[in-house]
Amino acid sequence: MALALLVDLGEPSAAQVRALMEGLTMINQVAMRESGRVWPSLKSAGVRYQRTHEWRSAKLLLAHRRGDCKDLVAYECARLREAGHRVTIRLTRIGRTWHTLIRLPDGRLFDPSRELGMKGHGG
């Protein structure tokens, strides 16, 4: 079953984007936990960066094998949290958009978008 959520935030604040990101990450965590299997890294699953307008859950992201920063970060953050790592979502403002990254437990930033083919800035 597919569900759609349409949210009009105008110019969203960091708090609003963070709330949406945590929501998608939590949905992914529940799906991963309920599946009873180990989910692959996006790189090993052949997923590539591509700008999208919709927000893709873990299952849809793997099916399409394409997603942008919000999809990639929500997936990898969920996968890492389910493996017991204490990671957080980091937002960076680039022009009128937000770019998302993962802050690792040691403080380093991990950018799945760049690892999976994003060039330049954006998300």
N, C-alpha and C positions, 0 to 999 in steps of 0.2 A: 504494500500500500504506500502510495506517495502522498505526502501532505505538503501544502504550500503555505508559507507565511509571508505576507506582504506587509512591510513596515515602512512608513514614510517618515523619515527623521529629518528631512530637509538637509541641513548641514550638521551631521551627527557629531556629538562631542566624543572625546576619548572615552568617557565613562559609558556612553551608549554603545560604542563599537566594542569595547571590552566586554560588556554584558552579553552582546550577541555572540562574540567569539567564545566566551565561556559556555554559553548555552549550546553551541554547536559542538564544542569539545566534549561537554558532558553527554550529549546525545551519542557521539562517537564512542565514548568510554562505555556507556551502557550496551551499545551494540556489540562492541568488542568483547566485553565480559560475558554477555549472554550467548555469544556464538561458541564459546568454549574452545576457541582455537587461537593460535598465535598469529597476529596480523603482520604482514611484511612491511619493511620500510618502503616508502614510496619509490625510492630509487630502484630497489630490487624488484618492485612490481611493474616497473616500466612507465611510471607516471611522469608526465612532463608539465612544466609550467605553461599555462595559456590563460590570458585574461578572460574572465567570465563575469557575467552579471548576476547569476544566481549563486546561492551558497549551497555547496554540495556536501552531503554527509559522506561518511567513510565508504559505504557500499557504492554510492553513485560515483564517487571520485575514482574508485578502483575500476568500475565498469566503463567510465568514459576515458580513463587514463589521462585526463587533462584537468587542470584546476589552477586557480591563482592563489595568492598568498593566504587569503582567509581560509580556503579549503585545505591547503597544504599544511598550514600551521595547526588548524583544528584537528586534523588527522594525526600528525606526528606528535602533537602535545598529548592527545588522548593515548596514543600507543605508548609513549614514554611514561606517562602517569600510570597506566595499567601495568607496566613493567616495574613500578616502584620508584621511579625517578621524580624528584620534586622540581618540576619545571614550571615556568610561568610564561604568560603571553606578554610580549612587549610591542607597543604601538609606536610608530614613527610617522609624523605628519610630513607628507610630501605634496606640496601645493595644496590642492583641495581634497586630496584623498589620504587615506591611511594605509600604511604598509605594516604588516604584522610579521613578527619574528618570535623566536623562542629563546628565553633566557634559561641557560643550563644551570644545574646546581653549583658549578664552579664559577658562575658569573659571566661566562662567555656567551655571546649571542650566536644562534644558529639560524640561518636564513634558508629554509627549504626551497624557496622560489629561485634563488640564485643557483643552488645546487642542481635544480631541475630545469635550468635553461633560461631564466629571466635575465634580460639584458638591461642595463641602465637602472633607472629608478622606477618605482611604481609598485603596484600590488595587484 
